[in-house]
């Protein structure tokens, strides 16, 4: 069987670990990042550096992107020096960035016109899930492409779900972000309340995470909050981007999401004070400064 060549674009907090897991699964990896030094650890492991999305796409069977913003996604796929300008017919492109459902549809339509399969497959699980290859992966696009790419997804994630046509994966990820947004406020409020009551927040955390209040954010980010560890598993600036996309999508359906809007406003206050590059658990600082 032909060995599948994968091109990976974006080796940030999560992308780097995802790329490592693909290499450990035996895939030949080609990489591109705007800042070459960020790819150096992967190059040392055997990945092959390419100097643009276009040159990378010409070398591989599958391209995976994990970048920052919808504008970045649009540039690397649809720009003149982008992926779809060079990748061969029959190949598959997979955008794993949390991005706009409408953009996912636009990319899929352009790809189809060139005989290329396209999937939108955003992920959840943060830096820990990426390192341990247990991400939740939400996929939209052609089912046959999803089924063909399943072994690749399984190298990076544990819960892989197919949701339907192009853009559906992004819609599922918006549901994920909506749930996280209000939950993060709840986690912070529970911890600051416990402390104000004179309780040991660590003991409260260990107790309530085993009951109905339990959540991933409570168990994984709560301890970081209590330690004052605000290093990013997921950047505040990227979460704000996600919440904006979700609000715009909801408004297009005449759906009001007040919890999401409030969470966005709190995070925007933190970002405006220079904290946009901290992890989302730094929301605790908004409560602590009040």
N, C-alpha and C positions, 0 to 999 in steps of 0.2 A: 504494500500500500504506500502511496506517495506520502512523504512526510510533509505535514502542513506547516507552512511558513506564516508566522503571525507578525504583523507590524503593530507596535504599541506607541501611542502618542499621549504623553502626559504622565510624568513619573513623580507626582507630588506625594502628599502624605499617604494616600490610599493607592494610587496608581503604581508606585514603586513596588509595594508588596504584592499587588495583583500580578505584575509582570514577573516577579520572582517565582510566584507559584506556577505560572505558566511554564517557565523554564524548568522548574523542578518536575513538572509533569511530562517533560520531554519535548516540548515544542521549540522549534528554532525561532528565535526572537530577533526582530529588527526594531530599533527604537529611534524616536525623534522627540526632542524637547527644545523649546526656544532657548533655554539656557543649557548648553551642552554638559556643563559640569554636573548637573543634576542626574544625568544618565550614567555617570562614570561608574558607580557601584554595579550597575547592570552590565556595563561593558566589561568590567573585570570578571563578571560571572560568565561571560561568553556572548552577550548580546552584541549585535552589529549596529553601529551608529549610522544614521542617514541624515543628510543635511537639510531635508525639507519633507513635508507631508507627501509631496508629489513623487520624489525619488523613493521614498519608503514604499508608497503604494505600488510602484512599478515592480517591486521585488517580491511581493507577498501574495498569499491566497486570501488572507483575512486581515482586516485592519480593525483595531480596537482603539477607541479614543476615550480619554478620561481627563478632560480639561476643566477650565474654570467656569466660563460663562457661555450663554447661547451665542454671543458674538464670536467667541473663539471657535465654537463648533461650526458655525456658518462659514468662517474663514477657512478652516482646514478642510472642509468638505467641498464647498462651492466656489472658493476662490480660484483664480487662474493658476495658482501654484498648489492647488489642493488635491485631495485624494481622488475625487471623481474624475479629475482630468487625466489620470494616469493608470488607475487600477484596471485590470483586465476583465473582460466579460466573464461571468461565471463566478467571480470572486464575491466575498461578502464583507460588508462594513457593519461594525457594531459600535454605536455610540453609547457609552456607559456613563457619560456625564449626566447630571440632573439638569435637564434643559426643557425647552418649550415643546409641548405636544405638537403645536403647529409647525415648528421647525423640523421635527422628526418626520412629519408627513411630507414636507417639502423635500427633504433629503431622500426619502424613500421613493418619491415620484421621479426625481432626477436620476437616482440610481437605476430604477426600473427601465428608464428610457435608454440606458446603456447596457442592459442585460446584467445588472449587478443586484445582488440581494442586499437588503438593508434591514437592520434591527435596531430599535431603541431599547436599551437594557440598563437603565439606571440601577444603582445598588444602595443598600442600607446596611449598616453594621460598623461604620467608622473605621478608625485605624486598627483596632483590635480585630474586628471581623475580617479586614483585608489581610492582616498578617497570618491569621489562623485559617484562612480559606473557608470561612463560614459566613460569607456575605449572603444577604437576601438579594436576589436578582429578579427584577421585574421586566418582562420582555414583551415588546410589541413588534408587529411586522408579519411577514409571511410565515405560516406554520412550518412549511418544509425547511425554511432557512433556520428556524428555531430548533427543529429536531436535528438538523445537521450540525449545528453549533453547540448542542447540549454537552458533549464531552469537554469543550472549552470552558463553558460556564461552570461545569462541575469541578474544574481545576481551581476555580476562584471562589465558589460559593457552596452553601449547603442547602438553602431553600431557593429553588429556581422555579418561577411560575410564568406561564404564558397567558397573556391577557387579551390577545386579539390583534386587530389591524394596527398599522403604523400609528404611533402616538399613544397607544394604549399603555405601554410600559411607563411612559412619562406621566400619564394620568394616575397610574397606580402609585408611582413615587410621590406625586403630590398628596395623595391620601396619607402616605407615610409621614410626610413632612407636616401636614396639618395636625396629625395625632401627636407628633413630637412637640410641636410648638406650645400647645396648651399644657402638655405634660411637663415640659421643662419649667414652666411657671409654677405648677403644682409642687414639683420636687423642691424648688428653691423656697417656696412659701412654707412648706412643711418643715424644712430644716431651720429657717430663721425663726419660725414660731416656736419650735422645740427649744431652741437656744434661749429665746426670750423668757420661756417658762422656767428656765433654770435646769432643763434636762440635759443629759449627755446626748448630743446629736448623733454620735456614732452608734450608741445603743438603740436610739430611736430608729435609725436607719436600718440596722440589722433586724429589728423587730418588725417594722412595717413592710419591709420588702418581701416577707414571707406570707403576707396576707393579701387582701383585695387591693391594696395600694401598690403592689409590686409592679415594676416595669423595668425595661432595659435601662432607661435613663436613671432611674432610682438606684439600681444595683451597680451600674458601671460608671456613671458620672457623679452620682452622689458622693462616693468616697473621694473622688478627685476634688470636688468642691470643698470638702471638709479639710483636705490637705493643703488647700490653696494652690492646687495644680491646675493651671489654666492653659497648659500646652494644648495645641489644637489636634484633636482627632478629627474635627470638622470645624472649619473656620466660621466665625460669626459672619464675615462678609459673604461667604457662600450661602449660609443659611438665610440671610436677608434676601439674596437673589432668588432662592427657592420659594420663599414666602411671597415675594412679589409675583412670581410666575403663577403660584397657586391662587392668589387673590384675583389676578387678571383672568385666569381661566374660570374661576367661580363667578365672577361678575358677568362674564360672557354668557353664563347660564342663569343669570338672575338669582344667584345664590349668595346669601349674606353669611359670612363666617366671622363673627365678632371676636372669638377667642384668638383666631389667627391674626387678625388685625391688631389686637392688643399686643400679642407677643412680638410682632414685627416692630411696633412702635418702641417697645422696651429695648430690643436689640439695636434699633437705629440710634437710640440715645447712647448706648455703649459705643457704637461705631463712631459716632460724632465726637466722642471723647478720646479717640485714638486707640480703641480696643478692638478694631475690626479683625485683627489677625490673631486674636485669642480664640480658644476653643469655645464651643457653645455653652459649656458648663460655667463660663464666666458670667452668665446671667445672674449668678448669685451676687456679683458685685453691685448690680443695680439695686438689689434689696439692701445690701450692707451699707450702701452710701446714703440711704434715706434716713 
